[in-house]
Amino acid sequence: MSPTRFFDRPLIDNLNSRYWAELGGHRGNVLSLRLRRSLSWLTPAVAQEDDPDSVFIFCWIAFNALYVEDSSGGRRDSERQIFDAYFSKIIGLDENNAVYSAIWQNFTGPIRVLLNNRYVFEPFWKHYNGVDGYENWETRFEASKRRVRSALATTDTVRVLTTMFDRLYVLRNQMIHGGATWDGSVNRRQVNDGAAIMAFLVPLFIELMMDNPKEDWGKPYYPSIDFDADRRV
């Protein structure tokens, strides 16, 4: 996929139009807040479409706006558990198999390359940095690849998404925490593939959430607050 054609622009335009027509005036509505924030980050992503690093980062923030929930009650699930719960809900609502089609028709190659790349496999870095208990990272890596091959063979979309986003989360950490060079050659393949995958899937997630406004999408960790009145809106 060309770096200048990450996005389905008519879909993005339609999502923005739908948002303002259906949810834009609903202040205090959880779904409205999530979608407003997510779409606001997709806008600069589209504007920077010739820069895969920016596309990936902005799309990740847009994705965060869709799924991250308030954990102030004391429970803190792992990122994998949060991904799994969100993807299970999304796939359960995907009656037209849009996400399934995206994975198996558009991104089978990039996904396989990403999942076979040890540099976006967190246990590899744990071992490389001397953390005890990760000497068997290669065994874990091979087991993970076997699970993904099985999931691809049985069209287990949730497992593929969860494992893929595990890898993308490592890439996200490398970039956000200064562990990668902007436009660097070392990680170019995974950044290009990651940007393409995120740019394709995040708008689909937004569309599915718009199609299901009565679902419980969880409380955002940072709600919108009217600071003058010090109250949630």
Backbone as a ProteinNet text record, in pm:
[ID]
protein_1_A
[PRIMARY]
MSPTRFFDRPLIDNLNSRYWAELGGHRGNVLSLRLRRSLSWLTPAVAQEDDPDSVFIFCWIAFNALYVEDSSGGRRDSERQIFDAYFSKIIGLDENNAVYSAIWQNFTGPIRVLLNNRYVFEPFWKHYNGVDGYENWETRFEASKRRVRSALATTDTVRVLTTMFDRLYVLRNQMIHGGATWDGSVNRRQVNDGAAIMAFLVPLFIELMMDNPKEDWGKPYYPSIDFDADRRV
[TERTIARY]
84.5	0	88.1	57.4	136	119.8	228.3	218.9	122.6	84.1	-7.1	-151.6	-177.4	-313.2	-352.3	-327.8	-361.6	-512.4	-579.6	-717.1	-819.2	-936.2	-1054.4	-1120.3	-1083.3	-1128.4	-1280.1	-1349.5	-1496.2	-1555.7	-1498.3	-1547.7	-1524.2	-1405.9	-1376.4	-1473.9	-1498.5	-1592.4	-1731.8	-1772.2	-1904	-1915.5	-1809.2	-1811.6	-1825.3	-1752.9	-1764.7	-1904.7	-1959.9	-2095.8	-2197.2	-2184.3	-2275.9	-2264.5	-2142.4	-2124.2	-2203.4	-2185.5	-2252.6	-2403	-2445.8	-2589.7	-2657.4	-2586.4	-2649.3	-2609.6	-2487.6	-2437.9	-2374.6	-2351.9	-2274.3	-2330.9	-2462.1	-2522	-2548.1	-2506.1	-2536.9	-2426.5	-2416.1	-2315.3	-2343.3	-2239.2	-2255	-2275.5	-2300.1	-2317.1	-2179.6	-2160.6	-2029.7	-1984.1	-2073	-2035.8	-2000.8	-2080.6	-2052.1	-1913.3	-1877.8	-1746.3	-1634.4	-1651.1	-1547.3	-1527.2	-1636.7	-1625.7	-1573.8	-1616	-1565.4	-1414.1	-1367.6	-1223.3	-1150	-1203.4	-1137.2	-1130.6	-1241.6	-1243.6	-1152.9	-1140.2	-1053.5	-907.7	-868	-730.7	-712.9	-820.7	-810.5	-786.9	-837.6	-822.1	-675.7	-590.6	-448.4	-380	-429.9	-371.6	-389.7	-510	-536.4	-452.8	-441.2	-364.2	-215.7	-166.2	-25	-6.8	-89.8	-94.2	37.3	121.8	249.7	357.5	319.9	414	362.3	407.4	355.2	372.5	480.1	499.2	384.5	351.4	242.1	108.6	87.8	-37.3	-54.4	51.3	42.1	12.1	85.5	68.4	-71.1	-114.6	-247.4	-357.8	-341.3	-442.1	-444.8	-328.6	-328.6	-404.3	-385.1	-459.1	-608.8	-643.8	-784.9	-840.9	-760.4	-801	-817.3	-721.8	-732.5	-863.5	-902.7	-1026.2	-1147.7	-1140.8	-1255	-1270.6	-1159.1	-1170.8	-1125.6	-1036.8	-982.7	-1094.1	-1102.8	-1209.1	-1155	-1245.8	-1214.2	-1178.8	-1058	-1016	-999.7	-1064.7	-1046.8	-1105.7	-1184.5	-1241.9	-1142.1	-1019.8	-915.4	-868.6	-952.4	-912.4	-835.8	-725.2	-645.3	-616.5	-695	-674.6	-551.1	-493.9	-382.2	-431.8	-339.4	-377.7	-437.7	-385	-438.3	-583.4	-615.8	-752.9	-846.2	-798.1	-879.7	-902.6	-795	-808.6	-909.2	-893	-976.7	-1124.1	-1154.7	-1293.8	-1349.9	-1269.8	-1316.2	-1335.7	-1238	-1248.4	-1361.4	-1382.9	-1493.8	-1626.6	-1640.7	-1765	-1777.2	-1669.9	-1672.7	-1706.5	-1639.8	-1663.1	-1804.5	-1853.6	-1989.5	-2094	-2060.7	-2154.2	-2134	-2028.2	-1991.1	-2071	-2198.6	-2287.1	-2247.4	-2185.5	-2145.6	-2002.8	-1938	-1801.6	-1700.7	-1717.2	-1626.2	-1484.1	-1470.5	-1337.1	-1275.2	-1354.2	-1308.7	-1254.7	-1330.6	-1289.2	-1161.7	-1149.2	-1028.4	-905.3	-917.2	-802.5	-769	-869.9	-841	-831.3	-881.9	-874	-767.8	-742	-652.1	-516.9	-512.7	-394	-333.3	-367.2	-308.8	-156.2	-101.8	43.6	109.3	68.5	128.3	112.4	-1.5	-22.4	76.2	93.8	188.1	329.9	368.3	502.7	519.9	417.7	423.4	433.9	353.6	351.6	477.2	552.8	677.8	800	778.2	886.7	918	1034.4	1068.3	1085.9	1111.2	1136.7	1009.9	893.9	771.3	709.2	794.7	752.1	812.5	728.5	776.5	871.8	846.1	941.6	1083.4	1097.6	1231.5	1305.5	1238.4	1303.6	1327.4	1236.4	1257.7	1388.1	1405.2	1527.9	1649.4	1638	1751	1797.5	1702.8	1735.9	1765.1	1778.6	1825.2	1721	1592.7	1487.3	1478.2	1481.8	1475.7	1341.5	1348.5	1226.6	1191	1273.8	1242.6	1349	1427.3	1528.2	1464.3	1339	1268.2	1183.9	1225.9	1145.5	1123.3	1223.2	1207.3	1097.1	1090.3	983.7	847.9	838.9	714.4	677.9	778.8	757.1	699.6	760.2	712.3	571.5	544.1	410.1	307.8	344.6	254.3	225	327.7	308.1	219	235.2	148.4	2.8	-18.6	-155.6	-217.8	-138	-189.9	-219.5	-129.8	-156.5	-286.3	-307.4	-430.9	-551.2	-536.5	-646.5	-678.5	-574.9	-597	-666.4	-627.4	-686.3	-832.5	-868	-1005.3	-1085.5	-1027.5	-1089.8	-1135.2	-1046.4	-1070.8	-1025.7	-1115.5	-1080.2	-1037.5	-1103.4	-1069.4	-926.7	-888.5	-751.6	-648.6	-677.2	-583.2	-568.9	-680.8	-675.9	-600.3	-629.6	-565.8	-415.2	-373	-230.2	-163.1	-229.7	-173.7	-155.6	-256	-244.9	-146.1	-119.1	-6.5	123.2	142.1	263.5	263.3	149.1	140.1	161.1	123.1	143.1	292	370.6	516.1	570.5	524.4	565.7	523.3	403.7	353.9	446	485.3	574.2	710.5	762.2	891.2	885.5	777.9	767.5	735.4	635.8	591.9	697.7	774.3	873.6	1013.7	1022.3	1150.6	1244.6	1190.7	1273.8	1286.8	1251.6	1262.6	1294.5	1353.6	1387.3	1276.1	1234.1	1133.1	1184.8	1103.2	1136	1262.4	1289	1409.6	1397.1	1510.2	1508.9	1497.7	1539.9	1545.5	1406.2	1307.3	1173.9	1070.8	1118.4	1028	916.5	949	846.3	733.3	767.8	661.8	582.2	647.2	573.1	476.1	523.2	435.3	316.9	346	237.5	144.6	203.1	121.3	30.9	84.2	4.3	-110.1	-80.1	-183.8	-293.9	-255.8	-354.2	-440.7	-376.9	-452	-543.6	-493.2	-572.4	-694	-684.6	-797.1	-896	-843.8	-930.7	-999.3	-928.8	-989.2	-1118.1	-1122.1	-1250.4	-1359.8	-1323.1	-1423	-1476.6	-1387.8	-1433.1	-1528.9	-1494.4	-1581.2	-1718.1	-1718.6	-1845.1	-1931.2	-1869.4	-1944.7	-2000.1	-1925.6	-1975.3	-2090.3	-2080	-2190	-2316	-2297.9	-2411.4	-2478.9	-2411	-2463.3	-2458.5	-2532.9	-2525.5	-2582.7	-2661.3	-2722	-2634.2	-2523.9	-2430.2	-2361.4	-2320.1	-2243.3	-2096.6	-2043.7	-1904.8	-1809.6	-1859.2	-1773.3	-1746.2	-1711.5	-1681.3	-1538.2	-1518.7	-1381.7	-1306.1	-1176.5	-1096.3	-1090.6	-1086.7	-1085.3	-1214.3	-1318.5	-1443.9	-1429.5	-1524.5	-1528.6	-1585.5	-1518.3	-1559.5	-1578.1	-1686.6	-1708.5	-1630.5	-1511.4	-1422.7	-1476.5	-1555.4	-1610.8	-1705.5	-1781.3	-1875.6	-1820.8	-1702.6	-1638.5	-1734.5	-1791.7	-1885.3	-1862.8	-1904.2	-1893.5	-2000.8	-1963.7	-2063.7	-2047.9
-119.4	0	124.5	221	343.2	425.9	489	573.1	689.3	724.4	836.9	790.9	661.2	611.2	522.7	572.5	496.3	494.1	604	621.7	609.8	560	565.9	700.2	802.3	937.8	955.8	896.1	907.4	851.1	742.5	686.5	784.5	845.7	942.3	1059.7	1110.1	1221.4	1181.7	1059.8	1011.7	997.1	949.6	935.2	1070.3	1169.2	1302.9	1359.6	1341.3	1390.6	1319.6	1188.6	1111.5	1153.9	1178.5	1216.4	1343	1446.1	1572.4	1563	1478.2	1462	1380.1	1279.8	1186.1	1204.6	1251.9	1253	1384.7	1473.8	1593.7	1682.1	1684.9	1773.5	1708.8	1583.5	1509.5	1526.3	1645	1668.1	1577	1518.2	1428.5	1284	1259.2	1123	1058.7	940.5	874.8	842.7	786.6	751.4	875.7	981.4	1106	1157.9	1153.1	1201.2	1116.2	984.7	896.8	922.4	929.5	946.3	1083.8	1186.3	1321.2	1325.7	1269.4	1269.1	1186.2	1068.5	981.1	1046	1100.2	1163.8	1286.1	1354.8	1473.9	1436.3	1313.6	1269.6	1207.2	1157.6	1107.8	1221.2	1340.5	1454.1	1485.8	1503.6	1526.6	1405.3	1285.1	1164.8	1168.3	1203.4	1213.1	1324.4	1436.2	1550	1516.5	1421.5	1382.3	1246.9	1218.4	1084.7	1042.7	1138.8	1104	1076.3	1077.4	1053.8	936	813.1	695.8	703.1	764.6	777.1	856.7	970.2	1052.4	981.3	913.6	839	736.5	660.6	557.3	618.4	722.2	782.2	842.5	921.2	982.8	877.7	773.2	666.8	591.9	576.2	507.4	590.9	721.9	806.8	798.9	799.5	785.4	653	547.8	416.4	418.8	479.5	491.9	556.9	659.6	731.1	639.8	535.5	446.3	344.2	297.3	181	198.9	294	305.3	345.6	271.4	295.1	343	400	446.1	326.4	326.1	216.6	264.7	376.6	436.5	351.6	249.5	163.5	69.2	68.3	-12.6	-127.3	-178.9	-289.2	-234.2	-297	-254.9	-376.6	-394.6	-507.1	-484	-593.6	-582.5	-528.9	-474	-421.7	-532.5	-654	-766.6	-793.9	-791.6	-814.4	-705.6	-580.7	-469.5	-483.2	-514.7	-537.6	-649.3	-759.9	-876.7	-843.5	-771.4	-735.2	-642	-543.3	-448.9	-517.9	-597.4	-664.1	-766.9	-834.8	-930.1	-859.1	-740.8	-665.7	-617.7	-562.3	-511.2	-621.9	-735.3	-844.8	-900	-902.9	-949.3	-861.8	-734.3	-640	-625.9	-688.3	-671.5	-768.4	-738.4	-828.8	-843.9	-741.4	-747.2	-797.5	-837.7	-893.4	-797.7	-668.3	-568.3	-585.3	-611.6	-629.3	-758.6	-863.3	-992.1	-974.2	-905.5	-884.7	-803.1	-701.8	-619	-702	-793.5	-876.1	-976.6	-1049.4	-1160	-1121.1	-1004.1	-962.3	-855.6	-771.4	-658.5	-671.6	-739.5	-727.7	-859.5	-968.4	-1096	-1091.7	-1037	-1028.4	-942.5	-814	-728.8	-783.8	-847.3	-902.8	-1016.4	-1104.7	-1215.4	-1163.5	-1062.4	-1005	-945.2	-870.6	-806.9	-911	-1015.3	-1116.2	-1204	-1203.1	-1278.8	-1193.6	-1069.5	-975.6	-972.6	-1023.3	-1030.4	-892.8	-790.9	-657.9	-586.4	-647	-595.1	-702	-789.1	-893.3	-859.4	-821	-766	-858.8	-991.9	-1077.4	-1072.7	-1050	-1037	-921.3	-808.3	-691.5	-710.6	-780.6	-810.5	-889.5	-991.2	-1070.9	-987.4	-911.6	-831	-732.2	-681.4	-583.5	-647.1	-781.4	-849.8	-875.9	-874.9	-902.9	-1053.9	-1095.3	-1238.3	-1297.7	-1424.8	-1497	-1495.1	-1429.6	-1419.8	-1486.4	-1575.7	-1647	-1735	-1771.8	-1857	-1775.9	-1654.8	-1569.4	-1633.8	-1707.5	-1770.8	-1876.7	-1952.7	-2052.1	-1983.6	-1874.6	-1796.9	-1740.8	-1694.9	-1635.7	-1739.2	-1858	-1964.1	-2008.6	-2015.1	-2053.5	-1949.8	-1822.6	-1715.5	-1723.6	-1750.5	-1762.1	-1880.6	-1990.2	-2106.4	-2073.8	-2001.6	-1964.1	-1875	-1784.9	-1695.2	-1771.8	-1863.9	-1945.2	-2023.4	-2076.7	-2149.4	-2056.1	-1934.5	-1837.6	-1794.3	-1777.3	-1741.3	-1855.3	-1977.9	-2093.7	-2113.2	-2074.5	-2094.7	-1964.4	-1859.8	-1725.7	-1677.3	-1694.2	-1643.3	-1496.9	-1408.3	-1267.7	-1201.8	-1234.1	-1171.1	-1205.3	-1332.4	-1371.2	-1302.9	-1295.9	-1230.6	-1083	-1015.2	-872.9	-851.4	-931.7	-914.4	-934.7	-1038.9	-1065.1	-957.7	-917.1	-813.3	-682.1	-646.4	-521.4	-532.6	-653.3	-671.7	-623.8	-664.2	-625.6	-474.7	-425.2	-282.5	-197.8	-251.2	-179	-163.5	-265	-253.4	-145.2	-144	-39.3	97.2	105.7	231.2	279.4	187.1	223.7	270.5	201.4	241.4	384.7	420	552.8	659.9	634.6	734.7	762.3	660.7	676.3	705	744	785.5	671.9	552.4	437.5	410.2	507.6	492.6	628.4	625.9	748.3	780	906.6	946	918.9	853.7	820.4	735.5	660.2	578	456.8	411.2	297	164.2	158.5	31.5	-29.6	53.6	0.9	39.2	73.5	128.4	32.1	-97.1	-191.2	-201.4	-214.4	-229.1	-99.7	15.2	142.2	156.7	128.2	137.7	41.7	-83.1	-180.6	-143.2	-99.1	-60	57.4	156.6	272.6	232.4	144.4	99.6	23.8	-64.4	-143.8	-53	37.5	126.8	220.3	273.8	367.5	300.2	170.8	96.9	52.6	5	-53.1	49.9	155.8	250.6	312.2	356.7	405.4	298.2	172.4	65.3	49.8	59	51.4	166.7	286.3	402.6	379.1	327.9	304.1	202.6	96.2	-3.9	52.9	140.6	203.4	298.2	371.1	458.4	378.6	261.6	176.9	116.1	123.5	59.5	157.1	265.6	370.6	329.2	222.9	181.4	85	42.1	-44.3	34.7	-36.7	23.7	24.6	141.4	152.4	192.2	193.7	219.1	367	399.7	538.6	574.1	683.2	726.8	759	731.2	759.1	909.3	989.9	1134.5	1190.2	1207.9	1260.5	1407.1	1455.6	1598	1671.2	1778.8	1851.7	1999.6	2054.7	2198.7	2257.8	2309.4	2351.4	2472.9	2557	2673.7	2629.5	2522.3	2471.7	2350.8	2303	2185.2	2067.1	2037.7	1927.3	1851.9	1726.5	1644.6	1686.4	1686.2	1715.1	1610.5
0	0	0	-86	-94.7	31.6	82	200.6	184.8	62.2	41.6	26.8	49.4	35	153	271.1	389.8	414.8	386.6	430.7	318.1	356.1	271.2	302.1	226.4	259.8	253.5	155	158.1	286.9	339	464.7	578.8	584.8	691.1	683.9	562.6	545.9	592.8	558.7	598.4	749.7	813	958.4	1027.1	977.2	1035.5	1016.6	898.1	871.5	960.5	971.8	1056.7	1202.5	1246.3	1386.2	1417.5	1335.5	1364.6	1344.7	1254.4	1231.3	1341.4	1395.7	1488.3	1633.8	1660.2	1797.3	1840.1	1747	1776.4	1884.3	1899.2	1998.8	2133.1	2150.7	2272.1	2375.4	2435	2539	2658	2709.8	2822.6	2782.2	2654.4	2606	2589.4	2651.7	2650.9	2508.8	2428	2292.1	2211.4	2227.7	2156	2189.8	2318.7	2362.5	2303.3	2309.6	2255.1	2105.7	2032.1	1887.2	1849.5	1922.4	1893.1	1909.6	2018.4	2042.9	1937.3	1907	1810.7	1672	1626.1	1494.6	1489.8	1602.9	1604.4	1580.7	1621.4	1597.7	1460	1402.8	1265.7	1167	1197.9	1106	1078.1	1181.7	1151.7	1091.7	1123.1	1062.4	911.6	867.4	723.6	661.8	733.4	681.6	666.2	748.1	743.9	676.5	578	519.6	453.5	419.7	358.6	464.1	592.7	702.5	786.1	757.8	829.9	981.2	1029.4	1174.1	1236.2	1175.7	1226.9	1214.1	1102.2	1083.2	1194	1222.7	1325.1	1461.9	1500	1632.4	1647.7	1548.4	1557.7	1558.4	1478.2	1476.6	1608.7	1671.4	1800.7	1904.3	1903.9	1997.3	1968.1	1839.7	1801.9	1852.1	1844.2	1893.4	2045.4	2116.5	2262.5	2303.8	2231.3	2265.5	2258.3	2177.3	2158.6	2270.3	2328.2	2416	2560	2589.8	2725.3	2821.7	2934	3030.6	3164.4	3244.9	3379.6	3466.9	3522	3610.6	3754.2	3788.3	3920.2	4032.8	3998.1	4100.6	4164.8	4114.7	4175.5	4087.9	4000.2	3913.1	3794.5	3765.7	3650.8	3565.1	3460.7	3371.1	3285.3	3236.7	3144.1	3011	2933.4	2802.5	2716.5	2728.2	2650.1	2688.7	2817.8	2861.2	2808.3	2810.4	2761.8	2611.5	2538.6	2395	2367.9	2440	2415	2437.1	2545.2	2574	2466.3	2426.3	2324.5	2190.4	2149.1	2018.7	2017.6	2129.8	2135.7	2112.7	2172.2	2153.2	2008.8	1954.7	1817.1	1717.7	1730.3	1635.7	1651.8	1775.4	1797.3	1731.7	1712	1650.5	1499.5	1449.4	1308.6	1220.3	1200.4	1127	980.4	923.4	782.4	762.8	873.2	866.6	803.6	831.7	774.2	826.8	957.9	1016	965.9	964.5	910.9	769	684	545.4	537.7	623.9	624.6	652.2	748.5	785.8	677.2	629.1	538.8	391.5	355.9	216.4	192.5	294	273.5	342.3	457.6	540	586.4	522.6	563.9	557.7	449.3	433.9	539.1	552.7	656.3	797.3	825.2	958.6	984.3	887.4	904.6	924.1	847.8	861.9	1001	1044.8	1176.6	1287.8	1278.6	1383.8	1383.7	1274.4	1266.2	1298.5	1339.6	1365.4	1515.4	1553	1694.9	1757.7	1676.9	1731.7	1778.2	1755.7	1815.6	1906.1	1958.4	2052.2	2187.4	2283.9	2410.3	2485.7	2493.6	2566	2508.8	2378.4	2320.7	2387.3	2401.7	2460.3	2610.4	2676.4	2819	2836.1	2752.1	2758.5	2720.3	2613.4	2564.7	2672	2751.4	2855.5	2990.4	2991.5	3111.3	3217.6	3181.4	3279.1	3301.2	3427.3	3458.7	3414.5	3374.3	3340.3	3192.8	3111.6	2968.4	2881.3	2943.9	2867.6	2758.8	2779	2682.8	2584.4	2555.9	2468.7	2331.4	2281.9	2150.7	2152.4	2261.6	2274.6	2278.7	2352.5	2359.6	2221.7	2151.8	2019.3	1923.2	1921.8	1832.9	1871.5	2000.2	2045.9	2003.6	2012.9	1971	1822.2	1743.6	1598.6	1564.5	1638	1614	1645.2	1753.8	1790.2	1684	1628.8	1525.8	1397.9	1361.7	1242.2	1257.9	1376	1403	1395.6	1450.6	1448.2	1305.4	1224	1083.9	1009.9	1042.5	974.6	1011.7	1135.1	1182.3	1182.7	1120.5	1114.4	1251.8	1350.5	1485.5	1488.8	1450	1431.9	1561.8	1671.2	1799.4	1840.4	1828.2	1865	1775.9	1646.1	1555.2	1591.7	1614.9	1650.7	1781.2	1881.8	2011.9	2001.8	1933.2	1918.2	1833.4	1725.9	1639.6	1716.2	1798.8	1873.4	1988.6	2036.5	2128.7	2063	1938.5	1865.9	1836	1791.9	1761.6	1887.2	2002.2	2127.9	2158.7	2125.8	2142.4	2050.7	1925.5	1831.8	1883.3	1935.1	1992.9	2104.7	2194.5	2304.9	2254	2154.6	2098.9	2047.6	1981.3	1921.5	2025.2	2109.5	2206.4	2311.8	2349.5	2455.4	2401.6	2276.2	2221.2	2188.5	2170.1	2139.3	1991	1908.3	1762.8	1703	1585.1	1512.6	1413.3	1411.4	1313	1171.9	1091.4	953.7	944.7	1051	1053	962.2	910.5	818.4	890.5	1018.5	1089.9	1108.2	1141.3	1169.9	1063.5	942.7	842.3	802.8	790.1	746	847.5	977.6	1075.1	1094.5	1077	1087.5	970.4	849.1	731.7	743.1	781.8	795.3	910.2	1021.7	1136.3	1104.7	1032.7	995.2	902.7	806.9	712.8	785.5	877.1	951.8	1039.1	1112.1	1200.2	1121.7	1010.5	930.8	869.8	847.3	790.7	898.3	1012.3	1113.7	1203.3	1243.2	1337.7	1282.2	1155.3	1102.8	1103.1	1080.5	1087.2	1229.2	1329.4	1468	1498.8	1452.8	1475	1412.4	1290	1220.3	1295.9	1345.4	1419.6	1550.1	1615.6	1736.9	1705.9	1597.2	1554.9	1524.4	1465.5	1429.9	1552	1667.1	1788.8	1906.9	1896.8	1999.9	2135.6	2139.7	2267	2346.5	2288.1	2360.7	2472.5	2576.3	2684.6	2643.7	2611.6	2566.8	2679.3	2801.3	2916.7	2938.4	3063.7	3099.2	3058.9	2986.5	2956.1	3085	3085.6	3205	3232.8	3128.9	3144	3084.8	3167.7	3114.2	3077.8	3000	2969.4	3089.1	3131.3	3251.5	3218.9	3269.9	3264.2	3380.3	3353.7	3461.7	3537.6	3470.3	3540.6	3652	3625.7	3725.8	3799.2	3756.2	3815.3	3817.3	3702.7	3695.4	3563.7	3562.5	3442.5	3344.3	3215.4	3109.8	3000.6
[MASK]
+++++++++++++++++++++++++++++++++++++++++++++++++++++++++++++++++++++++++++++++++++++++++++++++++++++++++++++++++++++++++++++++++++++++++++++++++++++++++++++++++++++++++++++++++++++++++++++++++++++++++++++++++++++++++++++++++++++++++

